[in-house]
Amino acid sequence: MTKYESDVKLIYAPQDAVYAKLSDLTHLSVIRDRIDDPMVEQNIMAHAGDKVKPEQIAQLKQMLRNTEFTPDTVQLNGTPLGSITLRIIEREVPKCIKFALEGAPIQANLWIQLLPHEQGSLLKCTLGAELNFFIKQMIGSKAQKGVQGLADMLAMIPY
């Protein structure tokens, strides 16, 4: 299994509050609900700089508009690969949430780890995927950027 890890992110909120928000995926629907807010787009551009093109943001917005949230799943509809589901498969209160990817051509798991910190809490995302050599060469850097982007996004959510 190949692992991709994000940087550790400081979140200025208590570990319990961050865990409560992230362990119920309906709370993440705020991302979809605010995607058309011009301030959100400006914030994305400010953090991503020239790494993200306007057409990529447009694709992200469209994908998020078609995303469904339940307490245990996030279902991405209308992706190039069809419908993909991220399902919570394990919760370790208040330290870790483990997800499995369903409907994708690869087997992958995602962990969100949380630790207490004197200024709030620390967050780290880890993606583990079963990739053959050729797939790893094709998507490895994108997977790393995706994990980092997820951690960045989760660090910006109000808790």
Secondary structure as GFF3:
##gff-version 3
##sequence-region A 1 159
A	DSSP	beta_strand	2	5	.	.	.	ID=ss1
A	DSSP	beta_strand	9	11	.	.	.	ID=ss2
A	DSSP	alpha_helix	15	22	.	.	.	ID=ss3
A	DSSP	three_ten_helix	25	28	.	.	.	ID=ss4
A	DSSP	alpha_helix	29	33	.	.	.	ID=ss5
A	DSSP	alpha_helix	38	48	.	.	.	ID=ss6
A	DSSP	three_ten_helix	49	51	.	.	.	ID=ss7
A	DSSP	alpha_helix	54	65	.	.	.	ID=ss8
A	DSSP	beta_strand	67	69	.	.	.	ID=ss9
A	DSSP	beta_strand	73	79	.	.	.	ID=ss10
A	DSSP	beta_strand	82	92	.	.	.	ID=ss11
A	DSSP	beta_strand	96	102	.	.	.	ID=ss12
A	DSSP	beta_strand	108	117	.	.	.	ID=ss13
A	DSSP	beta_strand	120	129	.	.	.	ID=ss14
A	DSSP	alpha_helix	133	156	.	.	.	ID=ss15
###
